[in-house]
């Protein structure tokens, strides 16, 4: 059934390229945070405000994606249909501004976003992340101290970064690896073009061919890790899952070709009871049928079901 997962993953991507989903009306959002290396770093996103809503959904994209990724747009539309405001959040540098670049445990930027005046009126917050953004969402469920964060949800999230890296760096994983690295190199090039401090010459960075090499030579030195192994051990959310206390939803595909089941099941065995795990037999990596039903009393479809789950969890 591995072919099944590839078909849903690639087919959904091609469908999104041919007919990109429309995003709901939004306005630009940004804040500036202070970074020890770069100084002032601007974070950005798209804020869609539902009149009268006191609930906010923060949508976090995956590795190589952005707040404009198709799944982020669909999530914002689902939130608006459910009467919920949303912030589609660019992880650091994902807007190609050249401000900086992110890593898998950078929940501090989410915390900074929540402190922004634009979000002050919201009394309840849910965080929804896709792929690596789901990893960050799950970490935020443990690490964010803002009491307004009532629930988190993750779709196709890696839990153990080292095992997923090893899987993606296999020769047969080249199509997914190339897709992610290409986007990361564009963002890195934007940082280098602004003459920001970068750990590796841009020409050398463009020659990188594996996820591990990227993490070893780019991510680890920039963010204070000794090497890739130190980064994976420190950043992976798997060891934190027993500490989850707020409601958390994790949606996984049995045949995900990028985050396969065997890389997540060991961590799930030790997870808190607060984590609600739903395995889907049909689908791939962030690519699912339109009639997904998670058992939530709401319209069918992944985004509608997950947003409805979060909306109810944040009101508990």
LOZAPA-129282 format. One record per atom (N, C-alpha, C): residue in one letter; atom name; x, y, z. Coordinates in steps of 0.05 Angstrom, whole numbers, always signed. Atoms other than C-alpha are relative to their C-alpha. Layout:
N
  type  atom       x       y       z
     A    CA       X       Y       Z
...
***
This chain:
316
  type  atom       x       y       z
     X     N     +16     -24      +0
     X    CA      +0      +0      +0
     X     C     +17     +26      +0
     X     N     -17     -24      +1
     X    CA     +61     +47      -2
     X     C      -7     +17     -24
     X     N      +7     -14     +24
     X    CA     +41     +65     -73
     X     C     -24     +18      +4
     X     N     +24     -14      -7
     X    CA     -26     +87     -46
     X     C      +7     +27     +13
     X     N      -8     -24     -14
     X    CA      +8    +138      +0
     X     C     +14     +20     -19
     X     N     -13     -17     +19
     X    CA     +52    +165     -56
     X     C     -21     +14     -18
     X     N     +20     -11     +18
     X    CA      -9    +174    -100
     X     C     -16     +23     +13
     X     N     +14     -22     -14
     X    CA     -47    +215     -48
     X     C     +18     +24      +4
     X     N     -18     -23      -5
     X    CA     +14    +257     -32
     X     C      +6     +16     -25
     X     N      -8     -13     +24
     X    CA     +36    +273    -102
     X     C     -25     +10     -15
     X     N     +25      -8     +14
     X    CA     -35    +275    -131
     X     C     -12     +25     +12
     X     N     +11     -23     -13
     X    CA     -58    +325     -79
     X     C     +17     +25      -6
     X     N     -18     -23      +7
     X    CA      +3    +369     -93
     X     C      -5     +10     -28
     X     N      +4      -8     +28
     X    CA      -9    +368    -168
     X     C     -28     +14      -3
     X     N     +27     -12      +1
     X    CA     -83    +384    -157
     X     C      +1     +29     +11
     X     N      -2     -27     -11
     X    CA     -64    +444    -114
     X     C     +15     +19     -18
     X     N     -14     -17     +19
     X    CA     -16    +469    -167
     X     C     -19      +8     -23
     X     N     +19      -5     +22
     X    CA     -70    +463    -221
     X     C     -22     +19      +9
     X     N     +22     -16     -10
     X    CA    -124    +494    -178
     X     C      +5      +8     +29
     X     N      -6      -8     -28
     X    CA     -96    +530    -116
     X     C     -25      +8     +15
     X     N     +23      -9     -16
     X    CA    -147    +538     -61
     X     C      +2     +30      +6
     X     N      +1     -29      -6
     X    CA    -169    +609     -48
     X     C      +3      +3     +30
     X     N      -2      -7     -29
     X    CA    -150    +640     +18
     X     C     -22     +20      +7
     X     N     +20     -20      -8
     X    CA    -202    +679     +58
     X     C     +13     +27      +2
     X     N     -10     -28      -2
     X    CA    -196    +754     +61
     X     C     +16      +3     +26
     X     N     -17      -4     -23
     X    CA    -140    +774    +108
     X     C     +15     +26      -2
     X     N     -18     -23      +1
     X    CA     -94    +830    +126
     X     C     +28      -8     +10
     X     N     -28      +7      -9
     X    CA     -18    +829    +135
     X     C      +3      +4     +30
     X     N      -6      -1     -29
     X    CA      +6    +816    +205
     X     C     +30      -3      +3
     X     N     -28      +4      -5
     X    CA     +76    +824    +232
     X     C      +7     +11     +28
     X     N     -11     -10     -25
     X    CA    +116    +834    +295
     X     C     +31      -2      -3
     X     N     -29      +2      +0
     X    CA    +190    +843    +310
     X     C      +9     -12     +27
     X     N     -12     +13     -24
     X    CA    +228    +798    +359
     X     C     +30      +6      +0
     X     N     -29      -5      -3
     X    CA    +298    +807    +386
     X     C     +14     -27      +0
     X     N     -15     +25      +2
     X    CA    +347    +753    +366
     X     C     +29      +6      +8
     X     N     -27      -4     -10
     X    CA    +415    +744    +399
     X     C     +21      +4     -22
     X     N     -19      -2     +22
     X    CA    +451    +737    +332
     X     C      -7     +22     -20
     X     N      +8     -18     +22
     X    CA    +411    +778    +282
     X     C     -12     +26     +10
     X     N     +13     -24     -10
     X    CA    +381    +830    +328
     X     C     -29      -1      -6
     X     N     +29      -2      +6
     X    CA    +312    +852    +304
     X     C      -6     -19     -23
     X     N     +10     +19     +20
     X    CA    +277    +796    +266
     X     C     -30      +3      -3
     X     N     +29      -4      +5
     X    CA    +209    +808    +234
     X     C     -13     -27      -6
     X     N     +17     +23      +6
     X    CA    +157    +753    +236
     X     C     -25     +10     -14
     X     N     +23      -9     +15
     X    CA     +98    +756    +189
     X     C     -21     -22      -3
     X     N     +21     +19      +6
     X    CA     +33    +724    +170
     X     C     -25     +14     -11
     X     N     +25     -10     +11
     X    CA     -39    +733    +147
     X     C     -22      -3     +21
     X     N     +20      +0     -21
     X    CA     -93    +751    +198
     X     C     -28      +3     -13
     X     N     +28      -1      +9
     X    CA    -166    +735    +181
     X     C     -17      +2     +25
     X     N     +15      -6     -24
     X    CA    -213    +765    +232
     X     C     -30      -4      -5
     X     N     +29      +4      +0
     X    CA    -284    +741    +243
     X     C     -12     +19     +20
     X     N     +12     -20     -18
     X    CA    -327    +796    +272
     X     C     -13     -14     +24
     X     N     +11     +10     -25
     X    CA    -344    +781    +344
     X     C     +14     -25     +11
     X     N     -13     +24      -9
     X    CA    -299    +721    +349
     X     C     +21      +6     +22
     X     N     -20      -1     -21
     X    CA    -259    +712    +413
     X     C     +18     -24      +0
     X     N     -16     +24      +3
     X    CA    -227    +648    +388
     X     C     +18      +3     -24
     X     N     -19      -3     +21
     X    CA    -164    +647    +346
     X     C     +13     -27      -6
     X     N     -15     +24      +9
     X    CA    -134    +590    +305
     X     C     +27     +10     -12
     X     N     -26      -5     +12
     X    CA     -59    +595    +291
     X     C      +8     -24     -17
     X     N      -6     +21     +19
     X    CA     -40    +555    +230
     X     C     +30      +1      -7
     X     N     -29      +1      +4
     X    CA     +33    +532    +223
     X     C      +6     -20     -22
     X     N      -7     +15     +24
     X    CA     +61    +506    +158
     X     C     +23     -20      +5
     X     N     -21     +21      -2
     X    CA    +110    +449    +145
     X     C     +27      +9     -12
     X     N     -27      -5      +9
     X    CA    +183    +445    +125
     X     C      +0      +7     -30
     X     N      -1      -9     +28
     X    CA    +195    +484     +61
     X     C     -26     +14      -9
     X     N     +26     -13      +7
     X    CA    +123    +511     +62
     X     C      +0     +29      +9
     X     N      +3     -27      -9
     X    CA     +95    +578     +81
     X     C     -29      +4      +9
     X     N     +28      -6      -8
     X    CA     +32    +612    +107
     X     C     -18      +0     -24
     X     N     +16      +0     +25
     X    CA      +9    +612     +34
     X     C      -3     -28     -11
     X     N      +3     +27     +10
     X    CA     +13    +536     +27
     X     C     -29      -7      -2
     X     N     +28      +6      +4
     X    CA     -52    +506      +2
     X     C     -15     -10     +25
     X     N     +13     +10     -24
     X    CA     -67    +468     +67
     X     C      -4     +22     +20
     X     N      +4     -22     -19
     X    CA     -57    +532    +108
     X     C     -24     +17      -9
     X     N     +23     -15     +10
     X    CA    -107    +568     +63
     X     C     -26     -14      +6
     X     N     +25     +15      -5
     X    CA    -158    +512     +70
     X     C      -7      +1     +30
     X     N      +5      +0     -29
     X    CA    -150    +512    +146
     X     C     -12     +27      +8
     X     N     +11     -26      -6
     X    CA    -162    +587    +149
     X     C     -29      +3     -10
     X     N     +27      -1     +10
     X    CA    -224    +580    +106
     X     C     -19     -17     +18
     X     N     +17     +16     -18
     X    CA    -250    +524    +151
     X     C      -4     +14     +26
     X     N      +4     -15     -25
     X    CA    -238    +567    +212
     X     C     -21     +22      -3
     X     N     +19     -22      +4
     X    CA    -277    +625    +182
     X     C     -28     -11      -2
     X     N     +26     +13      +2
     X    CA    -334    +578    +164
     X     C     -11      -8     +27
     X     N      +8      +8     -27
     X    CA    -335    +556    +237
     X     C      -2     +23     +19
     X     N      +2     -24     -17
     X    CA    -337    +628    +262
     X     C     +24      +6     +16
     X     N     -24      -4     -15
     X    CA    -265    +629    +284
     X     C     +20     +17     -16
     X     N     -21     -16     +13
     X    CA    -210    +680    +267
     X     C     +25     -18      -3
     X     N     -24     +17      +4
     X    CA    -143    +654    +243
     X     C     +24     +18      -7
     X     N     -26     -11      +8
     X    CA     -70    +673    +236
     X     C     +16     -22     -14
     X     N     -18     +18     +15
     X    CA     -32    +637    +181
     X     C     +28     +11      +5
     X     N     -25      -9     -11
     X    CA     +37    +642    +211
     X     C     +23     -10     -16
     X     N     -26      +7     +13
     X    CA    +102    +644    +171
     X     C     +20      -8     +21
     X     N     -23      +6     -17
     X    CA    +156    +607    +209
     X     C     +23     +18      -9
     X     N     -21     -20      +4
     X    CA    +218    +650    +214
     X     C     +14      -3     -27
     X     N     -13      +0     +26
     X    CA    +243    +667    +144
     X     C     -16     -13     -22
     X     N     +14     +14     +21
     X    CA    +191    +626    +107
     X     C     -14     +18     -19
     X     N     +12     -19     +19
     X    CA    +162    +689     +76
     X     C     +20     +11     -20
     X     N     -22      -7     +18
     X    CA    +228    +695     +38
     X     C     +10     +28      +3
     X     N      -8     -27      -6
     X    CA    +242    +761     +71
     X     C     +30      +3      +6
     X     N     -28      +0      -7
     X    CA    +313    +741     +89
     X     C      +6      +8     +28
     X     N      -4      -7     -27
     X    CA    +302    +755    +162
     X     C     +17     -20     +15
     X     N     -13     +21     -15
     X    CA    +327    +688    +187
     X     C     -12     -26     -10
     X     N     +13     +25      +6
     X    CA    +309    +614    +183
     X     C      -6     -15     +25
     X     N     +10     +13     -24
     X    CA    +273    +568    +231
     X     C     +11     -27      +6
     X     N      -6     +29      -5
     X    CA    +282    +501    +265
     X     C     -24     -12     +13
     X     N     +24     +16      -7
     X    CA    +235    +447    +290
     X     C     -10      +4     +29
     X     N      +9      -4     -28
     X    CA    +231    +470    +363
     X     C      -3     +30      +7
     X     N      +0     -29      -4
     X    CA    +224    +545    +354
     X     C     -28      +9      +8
     X     N     +26      -9     -10
     X    CA    +161    +554    +395
     X     C      +1     +28     +12
     X     N      -2     -28     -11
     X    CA    +188    +620    +423
     X     C     -13     +20     -19
     X     N     +12     -19     +19
     X    CA    +165    +654    +359
     X     C     -31      +0      +2
     X     N     +29      +1      -4
     X    CA     +94    +629    +370
     X     C      -8     +15     +26
     X     N      +5     -15     -25
     X    CA     +97    +656    +441
     X     C      +1     +30      -4
     X     N      -3     -29      +6
     X    CA    +120    +723    +415
     X     C     -25     +10     -16
     X     N     +24      -7     +15
     X    CA     +62    +723    +365
     X     C     -24      +5     +18
     X     N     +23      -2     -18
     X    CA     +12    +712    +420
     X     C      +1     +25     +17
     X     N      -3     -25     -16
     X    CA     +39    +773    +457
     X     C      -6     +25     -17
     X     N      +4     -24     +17
     X    CA     +26    +819    +397
     X     C     -27     +13      +6
     X     N     +25     -15      -5
     X    CA     -28    +873    +406
     X     C     -23     -10     -18
     X     N     +21      +9     +19
     X    CA     -66    +847    +345
     X     C     -15     -25     +10
     X     N     +13     +25     -10
     X    CA     -81    +782    +382
     X     C      -9      +2     +29
     X     N      +7      -4     -29
     X    CA     -95    +811    +451
     X     C     -29      -6      +6
     X     N     +29      +2      -6
     X    CA    -171    +808    +444
     X     C      -9     -29      +1
     X     N      +9     +28      +2
     X    CA    -173    +733    +434
     X     C      +4     -14     +27
     X     N      +1     +12     -26
     X    CA    -192    +694    +496
     X     C      +8     -30      -1
     X     N      -6     +28      +4
     X    CA    -182    +624    +468
     X     C     +16      -4     -25
     X     N     -17      +4     +23
     X    CA    -128    +599    +421
     X     C      +4     -30      -4
     X     N      -8     +27      +8
     X    CA    -118    +534    +384
     X     C     +23      +2     -20
     X     N     -22      +0     +18
     X    CA     -55    +517    +346
     X     C      -2     -25     -18
     X     N      +2     +22     +19
     X    CA     -58    +474    +283
     X     C     +24      +0     -18
     X     N     -23      +1     +16
     X    CA      +4    +451    +248
     X     C      +0     -24     -19
     X     N      -2     +21     +21
     X    CA     +19    +409    +186
     X     C     +29      -8      -3
     X     N     -26     +12      +3
     X    CA     +79    +363    +180
     X     C     +19     +12     +21
     X     N     -18     -11     -20
     X    CA    +138    +399    +214
     X     C     -14     +21     +17
     X     N     +16     -19     -15
     X    CA     +88    +453    +234
     X     C     -16     -14     +21
     X     N     +14     +16     -20
     X    CA     +50    +398    +270
     X     C     +18      -7     +23
     X     N     -20      +5     -20
     X    CA    +113    +380    +307
     X     C      +2     +25     +19
     X     N      -2     -24     -16
     X    CA    +118    +453    +330
     X     C     -25      +4     +16
     X     N     +26      -3     -14
     X    CA     +44    +454    +348
     X     C      +0     -18     +25
     X     N      +0     +18     -23
     X    CA     +53    +393    +393
     X     C     +19     +10     +22
     X     N     -18     -11     -19
     X    CA    +114    +424    +426
     X     C     -12     +24     +14
     X     N     +12     -24     -12
     X    CA     +75    +488    +437
     X     C     -21      -8     +21
     X     N     +20     +10     -19
     X    CA     +22    +447    +474
     X     C     +13      -5     +27
     X     N     -14      +5     -25
     X    CA     +75    +432    +527
     X     C     +14     +25      +9
     X     N     -18     -22      -7
     X    CA    +119    +494    +525
     X     C     -13     +27      +3
     X     N     +12     -27      -2
     X    CA     +73    +554    +515
     X     C     -15      +3     +27
     X     N     +12      -4     -27
     X    CA     +53    +583    +582
     X     C     -25     +18      -2
     X     N     +23     -17      +3
     X    CA      -1    +629    +554
     X     C     -26     -17      +5
     X     N     +24     +16      -8
     X    CA     -66    +603    +587
     X     C     -21      +1     -22
     X     N     +21      -1     +21
     X    CA    -106    +623    +525
     X     C      +3     -24     -19
     X     N      -4     +23     +18
     X    CA     -75    +564    +487
     X     C     -14     -24     +13
     X     N     +17     +21     -12
     X    CA    -129    +512    +502
     X     C      +3     -27     -13
     X     N      -2     +26     +14
     X    CA    -115    +458    +450
     X     C     +18      +3     -24
     X     N     -17      +1     +24
     X    CA     -68    +438    +393
     X     C      -8     -24     -17
     X     N      +5     +23     +18
     X    CA     -74    +394    +332
     X     C     +23      -1     -20
     X     N     -22      +4     +19
     X    CA     -23    +365    +284
     X     C      -9     -21     -21
     X     N      +7     +18     +23
     X    CA     -31    +332    +216
     X     C     +26     -10     -12
     X     N     -24     +13     +12
     X    CA     +23    +283    +191
     X     C     +26     +11     +12
     X     N     -23     -12     -14
     X    CA     +72    +309    +243
     X     C     +22     -22      +6
     X     N     -22     +17     -10
     X    CA    +141    +276    +253
     X     C      +2      +3     +31
     X     N      -4      -2     -29
     X    CA    +154    +260    +326
     X     C     +29      -4      +8
     X     N     -29      +5      -5
     X    CA    +225    +233    +324
     X     C     +15     +10     -25
     X     N     -13     -13     +23
     X    CA    +266    +278    +278
     X     C     +21     -17     -12
     X     N     -22     +16     +11
     X    CA    +325    +231    +271
     X     C     -11     -23     -18
     X     N     +10     +23     +15
     X    CA    +283    +172    +247
     X     C     -13      +9     -26
     X     N     +12     -11     +25
     X    CA    +245    +215    +196
     X     C     +22      +9     -19
     X     N     -22      -8     +16
     X    CA    +310    +245    +172
     X     C     +13     -24     -14
     X     N     -12     +24     +12
     X    CA    +340    +176    +160
     X     C     -18     -11     -22
     X     N     +19     +11     +20
     X    CA    +277    +155    +123
     X     C      +1     +18     -26
     X     N      +0     -18     +23
     X    CA    +277    +217     +77
     X     C     +26      +0     -15
     X     N     -26      -1     +13
     X    CA    +351    +212     +63
     X     C      +7     -26     -15
     X     N      -4     +23     +16
     X    CA    +344    +143     +32
     X     C      +0      +8     -30
     X     N      -1      -7     +29
     X    CA    +359    +143     -44
     X     C     -28      +2     -12
     X     N     +27      -1     +12
     X    CA    +285    +129     -59
     X     C     -17     +24      +9
     X     N     +14     -23     -10
     X    CA    +264    +190     -20
     X     C      +7     +26     -14
     X     N     -11     -24     +12
     X    CA    +297    +238     -68
     X     C     -21     +21      -9
     X     N     +19     -19     +11
     X    CA    +234    +269     -97
     X     C     -11     +18     +23
     X     N      +9     -16     -23
     X    CA    +209    +292     -28
     X     C     +23     +17     +11
     X     N     -23     -14     -11
     X    CA    +278    +311      -4
     X     C      +7     +24     -18
     X     N      -6     -22     +18
     X    CA    +291    +353     -66
     X     C     -20     +22      +2
     X     N     +21     -20      -2
     X    CA    +225    +389     -59
     X     C      +4     +17     +25
     X     N      -3     -15     -25
     X    CA    +238    +409     +13
     X     C     +26     +16      -1
     X     N     -26     -14      +1
     X    CA    +312    +427      +3
     X     C      -1     +24     -19
     X     N      +1     -22     +19
     X    CA    +296    +470     -57
     X     C     -12     +25     +13
     X     N     +13     -22     -14
     X    CA    +249    +513     -16
     X     C     +17     +12     +22
     X     N     -18     -10     -22
     X    CA    +297    +517     +43
     X     C     +23     +16     -11
     X     N     -22     -14     +12
     X    CA    +353    +539      -3
     X     C      -8     +28     -10
     X     N     +10     -26      +9
     X    CA    +311    +596     -31
     X     C      -1     +19     +25
     X     N      +1     -16     -24
     X    CA    +297    +621     +40
     X     C     +27      +7     +11
     X     N     -27      -5      -9
     X    CA    +370    +613     +59
     X     C     +14     +21     -17
     X     N     -12     -20     +18
     X    CA    +391    +652      -3
     X     C      -9     +28      +6
     X     N     +10     -26      -7
     X    CA    +346    +709     +19
     X     C     +14     +11     +24
     X     N     -15      -8     -23
     X    CA    +381    +711     +86
     X     C     +28      +9      -8
     X     N     -27      -6      +8
     X    CA    +450    +710     +54
     X     C      +1     +26     -16
     X     N      +0     -24     +17
     X    CA    +431    +765      +4
     X     C      -2     +26     +16
     X     N      +2     -24     -17
     X    CA    +416    +812     +62
     X     C     +25      +3     +17
     X     N     -25      -1     -14
     X    CA    +486    +799     +88
     X     C      -3      -5     +30
     X     N      +3     +10     -28
     X    CA    +459    +768    +152
     X     C     +22     -20      +5
     X     N     -19     +21      -7
     X    CA    +506    +722    +189
     X     C     -11     -27      -7
     X     N      +9     +27      +7
     X    CA    +499    +653    +158
     X     C     +23     -19      +5
     X     N     -21     +19      -8
     X    CA    +537    +590    +178
     X     C     +15     -12     -23
     X     N     -12     +13     +22
     X    CA    +555    +568    +108
     X     C      -3     +18     -25
     X     N      +1     -15     +25
     X    CA    +572    +602     +42
     X     C     -23     -10     -17
     X     N     +24      +7     +15
     X    CA    +511    +604      -3
     X     C      +6     -21     -22
     X     N      -6     +20     +21
     X    CA    +546    +565     -59
     X     C      +3     -28     +12
     X     N      -2     +26     -13
     X    CA    +563    +509     -11
     X     C     -27     -10      +9
     X     N     +26      +7      -9
     X    CA    +493    +510     +18
     X     C     -17     -12     -23
     X     N     +15      +9     +23
     X    CA    +464    +501     -52
     X     C      +9     -28      -9
     X     N     -10     +27      +8
     X    CA    +506    +437     -61
     X     C     -10     -22     +19
     X     N      +9     +20     -20
     X    CA    +474    +403      +0
     X     C     -22     -17     -13
     X     N     +19     +18     +12
     X    CA    +435    +341     -21
     X     C     -16     -17     +19
     X     N     +14     +16     -20
     X    CA    +410    +310     +44
     X     C     -11     +17     +22
     X     N     +12     -14     -23
     X    CA    +366    +332    +102
     X     C     +21      +1     +23
     X     N     -20      +0     -22
     X    CA    +420    +310    +151
     X     C     +22     +20      -4
     X     N     -22     -19      +5
     X    CA    +474    +351    +117
     X     C     -10     +29      +4
     X     N     +12     -27      -5
     X    CA    +427    +412    +118
     X     C      -1      +6     +30
     X     N      +2      -4     -29
     X    CA    +414    +403    +192
     X     C     +27      +2     +13
     X     N     -27      +0     -12
     X    CA    +488    +390    +207
     X     C     +14     +26      -6
     X     N     -16     -22      +9
     X    CA    +516    +448    +168
     X     C     -14     +27      +1
     X     N     +15     -25      +1
     X    CA    +460    +500    +169
     X     C     -15      +4     +27
     X     N     +18      -4     -23
     X    CA    +409    +490    +225
     X     C     +15      -1     +26
     X     N     -14      +4     -26
     X    CA    +454    +464    +281
     X     C     +18     +24      +7
     X     N     -17     -23      -8
     X    CA    +507    +519    +279
     X     C     -14     +26      +3
     X     N     +15     -25      -3
     X    CA    +457    +575    +269
     X     C     -14      +1     +26
     X     N     +18      -1     -23
     X    CA    +414    +555    +328
     X     C     +13     -12     +25
     X     N     -14      +7     -25
     X    CA    +467    +533    +378
     X     C      +1     -29      +7
     X     N      -2     +29      -5
     X    CA    +466    +457    +371
     X     C     +28      -9      -9
     X     N     -27      +9      +6
     X    CA    +532    +419    +370
     X     C      +1     -13     -28
     X     N      +1     +13     +26
     X    CA    +512    +378    +309
     X     C     -28      -9      -5
     X     N     +27      +9      +7
     X    CA    +453    +345    +275
     X     C     -12     -18     +22
     X     N     +10     +18     -20
     X    CA    +447    +291    +328
     X     C     -10     +15     +25
     X     N      +8     -16     -23
     X    CA    +445    +342    +384
     X     C     -26     +15      -6
     X     N     +25     -14      +8
     X    CA    +392    +381    +346
     X     C     -24     -19      +1
     X     N     +22     +19      +0
     X    CA    +349    +319    +335
     X     C      -8      -8     +28
     X     N      +6      +9     -27
     X    CA    +355    +297    +407
     X     C     -14     +22     +17
     X     N     +11     -23     -15
     X    CA    +339    +366    +435
     X     C     -27      +9     -10
     X     N     +23     -12     +12
     X    CA    +286    +387    +386
     X     C     -24     -19      -2
     X     N     +23     +18      +5
     X    CA    +244    +324    +377
     X     C     -21      +2     +22
     X     N     +22      -3     -19
     X    CA    +176    +328    +410
     X     C      -5     -26     +14
     X     N      +7     +26     -12
     X    CA    +173    +253    +425
     X     C      +4      -2     +30
     X     N      -3      +2     -29
     X    CA    +203    +258    +495
     X     C     -19     +18     +17
     X     N     +18     -18     -14
     X    CA    +153    +314    +513
     X     C     -28     -10      +1
     X     N     +28      +8      +2
     X    CA     +90    +277    +495
     X     C     -12     -10     +26
     X     N     +12      +8     -25
     X    CA     +81    +246    +564
     X     C      -9     +24     +17
     X     N      +6     -24     -16
     X    CA     +77    +318    +592
     X     C     -23     +16     -11
     X     N     +23     -14     +11
     X    CA     +19    +340    +548
     X     C     -23      +0     +21
     X     N     +23      -2     -19
     X    CA     -38    +366    +592
     X     C     -24     +11     -14
     X     N     +23     -11     +14
     X    CA     -82    +405    +544
     X     C      -8     -19     -22
     X     N      +9     +18     +21
     X    CA    -124    +369    +492
     X     C     +17      +4     -26
     X     N     -17      +0     +24
     X    CA     -83    +350    +431
     X     C     -10     -21     -20
     X     N      +9     +19     +21
     X    CA    -104    +317    +365
     X     C     +23      -5     -19
     X     N     -21      +7     +19
     X    CA     -55    +280    +320
     X     C     -13     -18     -21
     X     N     +12     +14     +23
     X    CA     -80    +258    +251
     X     C     +23     -11     -17
     X     N     -22     +13     +15
     X    CA     -35    +208    +215
     X     C     -11     -18     -22
     X     N      +7     +18     +22
     X    CA     -38    +169    +150
     X     C     +16     -26      +2
     X     N     -13     +26      -2
     X    CA     -23     +95    +153
     X     C     +22      -3     -21
     X     N     -18      +4     +22
     X    CA     +14    +100     +87
     X     C     +15     +25      -8
     X     N     -15     -25      +4
     X    CA     +48    +168     +94
     X     C     +28      -7     -10
     X     N     -26      +7     +10
     X    CA    +110    +163     +50
     X     C     +23     +18     +11
     X     N     -20     -18     -11
     X    CA    +146    +220     +86
     X     C      +3      -3     +30
     X     N      -1      +5     -29
     X    CA    +129    +207    +159
     X     C     -14     -27      +5
     X     N     +13     +26      -2
     X    CA    +117    +132    +160
     X     C      -7      -8     +28
     X     N     +11      +8     -26
     X    CA     +80     +97    +216
     X     C     +22     -10     +19
     X     N     -20     +11     -18
     X    CA    +142     +62    +243
     X     C     +17     +21     +14
     X     N     -16     -21     -13
     X    CA    +175    +129    +259
     X     C     -15     +14     +22
     X     N     +15     -14     -20
     X    CA    +118    +153    +303
     X     C     -12     -19     +22
     X     N     +13     +18     -19
     X    CA     +89     +91    +338
     X     C     +15      -3     +26
     X     N     -14      +2     -26
     X    CA    +145     +84    +390
     X     C      -6     +24     +19
     X     N      +6     -23     -17
     X    CA    +132    +155    +415
     X     C     -28      +0      +9
     X     N     +28      +0      -8
     X    CA     +57    +146    +416
     X     C      -5     -19     +23
     X     N      +4     +19     -21
     X    CA     +64     +87    +463
     X     C      +5     +13     +28
     X     N      -6     -14     -25
     X    CA     +90    +136    +516
     X     C     -15     +26      +4
     X     N     +13     -27      +0
     X    CA     +45    +195    +502
     X     C     -21      +2     +22
     X     N     +21      -7     -20
     X    CA      -3    +228    +551
     X     C     -27      -8     -11
     X     N     +27      +6      +8
     X    CA     -76    +209    +551
     X     C     -14     +25     -13
     X     N     +11     -24     +12
     X    CA     -88    +281    +529
     X     C      +2      +0     -30
     X     N      -4      +1     +29
     X    CA     -65    +262    +459
     X     C     -20     -19     -12
     X     N     +20     +15     +15
     X    CA    -121    +238    +414
     X     C     +11      -6     -27
     X     N     -13      +8     +25
     X    CA     -91    +199    +356
     X     C     -20     -13     -19
     X     N     +18     +11     +20
     X    CA    -130    +185    +293
     X     C     +16      -9     -25
     X     N     -13     +11     +23
     X    CA    -101    +139    +239
     X     C     -20      -2     -23
     X     N     +17      +2     +24
     X    CA    -129    +144    +169
     X     C     +12     -19     -20
     X     N      -9     +21     +19
     X    CA    -125     +85    +121
     X     C      +4     +11     -28
     X     N      -1     -12     +26
     X    CA    -135    +128     +60
     X     C     +14     +28      +2
     X     N     -14     -25      +0
     X    CA     -87    +185     +46
     X     C     +30      -3      +0
     X     N     -29      -1      +0
     X    CA     -14    +205     +43
     X     C      +9     +23     +18
     X     N     -11     -22     -16
     X    CA     +28    +263     +70
     X     C     -15     +25      -7
     X     N     +18     -24      +3
     X    CA     -22    +320     +78
     X     C     -16      -2     -26
     X     N     +17      +4     +23
     X    CA     -62    +290     +22
     X     C     -21     -21      +6
     X     N     +22     +18      -9
     X    CA    -130    +260     +39
     X     C     -25      +3     -18
     X     N     +26      -2     +14
     X    CA    -198    +245      +8
     X     C     -16     +23     +11
     X     N     +16     -22      -8
     X    CA    -249    +300     +11
     X     C     -21      -8     +21
     X     N     +21      +9     -19
     X    CA    -296    +257     +54
     X     C     +11     -10     +26
     X     N     -11      +8     -26
     X    CA    -250    +248    +114
     X     C     -19      +5     +22
     X     N     +17      -2     -23
     X    CA    -290    +234    +176
     X     C     +15      -9     +25
     X     N     -14      +6     -25
     X    CA    -256    +237    +244
     X     C     -19      -6     +23
     X     N     +20      +4     -21
     X    CA    -321    +226    +281
     X     C      -9     +25     +14
     X     N      +8     -25     -11
     X    CA    -331    +299    +295
     X     C     -26      +9     -13
     X     N     +26      -9     +11
     X    CA    -402    +327    +286
     X     C      +4     +26     -15
     X     N      -5     -23     +16
     X    CA    -384    +374    +230
     X     C      +1     -10     -29
     X     N      -2      +7     +28
     X    CA    -378    +376    +154
     X     C     +24     -19      -4
     X     N     -22     +18      +6
     X    CA    -334    +321    +125
     X     C     +23     +15     -14
     X     N     -24     -12     +11
     X    CA    -264    +336    +102
     X     C     +20      +5     +22
     X     N     -21      -2     -21
     X    CA    -198    +339    +140
     X     C      -1     +27     +14
     X     N      -3     -27     -12
     X    CA    -196    +414    +151
     X     C     -25      +6     +17
     X     N     +24      -5     -16
     X    CA    -269    +420    +173
     X     C      -1     -16     +25
     X     N      +1     +18     -24
     X    CA    -263    +361    +220
     X     C     +20      +9     +21
     X     N     -21      -8     -19
     X    CA    -198    +384    +252
     X     C      -7     +26     +13
     X     N      +7     -26     -11
     X    CA    -220    +456    +260
     X     C     -24      -2     +19
     X     N     +22      +4     -18
     X    CA    -286    +433    +291
     X     C      +9     -13     +26
     X     N     -11     +13     -24
     X    CA    -248    +388    +339
     X     C     +14     +21     +17
     X     N     -14     -20     -15
     X    CA    -203    +446    +359
     X     C     -19     +21     +12
     X     N     +19     -21     -10
     X    CA    -261    +496    +366
     X     C     -13     -10     +25
     X     N     +13     +10     -24
     X    CA    -295    +450    +415
     X     C     +19      -5     +23
     X     N     -20      +4     -22
     X    CA    -232    +433    +453
     X     C      +8     +26     +13
     X     N      -8     -26     -12
     X    CA    -215    +506    +463
     X     C     -21     +11     +18
     X     N     +22     -10     -17
     X    CA    -283    +517    +495
     X     C      -5     -17     +24
     X     N      +4     +17     -24
     X    CA    -277    +462    +547
     X     C      +8     +15     +25
***
